[in-house]
Amino acid sequence: TQLLEQSPQFLSIQEGENLTVYCNSSSVFSSLQWYRQEPGEGPVLLVTVVTGGEVKKLKRLTFQFGDARKDSSLHITAAQPGDTGLYLCAGGVGGGNKLTFGTGTQLKVEL
Amino acid sequence: KAGVTQTPRYLIKTRGQQVTLSCSPISGHRSVSWYQQTPGQGLQFLFEYFSETQRNKGNFPGRFSGRQFSNSRSEMNVSTLELGDSALYLCASSLYQGAYGYTFGSGTRLTVV
């Protein structure tokens, strides 16, 4: 069974701080996706990484896929209240659309 | 363009009943997947449909079933509801099987009493 562990589980920070969320597994994934989910809504795709060692930047968000394609990280620079939400990593294997989701990181950014 | 539409948004059912949830994918998207989200287990994969055929299935009992129609719309059915089936059921669509990245609907919140 493939598992994706995220850390930390909860994170409460002040506006302007930096943070990193980790997503780790003992399994290899062919792709790794990050989503953000707000209460009462479905997850929204932020990024997909497919190559080991790949780094993608999306404004203040930086995503990295581990060299061995077993782990990933999400770094947010100068967090804003609008970044508040549940961050989920999800790993895919092979050509299908079945994803294994991580345990989630609940982020709260306060003024 | 319209997003993924799930109906109904909220549903309350009694133990032992059955329920059908509906999902209309983004126009042109042919792959539809279903997930169950609970506080304890997180997001768990139920099944995936592409071209009216189930392509992948998660580890859920046979009470959970689904289907996809020729217009790519999908339904999932849960029979003999149990209290533990209370969850947010999310539908997600993508262009084709293997396309990276889903677009999720807002989900159907099912409460079993």
Interface residues (C-beta under 8 A of the other chain):
Chain A: S31 Q33 Y35 G40 E41 G42 P43 V44 L45 T48 V50 L88 A90 G92 G95 G96 N97 K98 L99 T100 F101 G102 T103 G104
Chain B: V4 S31 S33 Y35 G42 L43 Q44 F45 E48 F50 R55 N56 G58 L90 A92 S94 Q97 G98 A99 Y100 G101 Y102 T103 F104 G105 S106 G107 R109
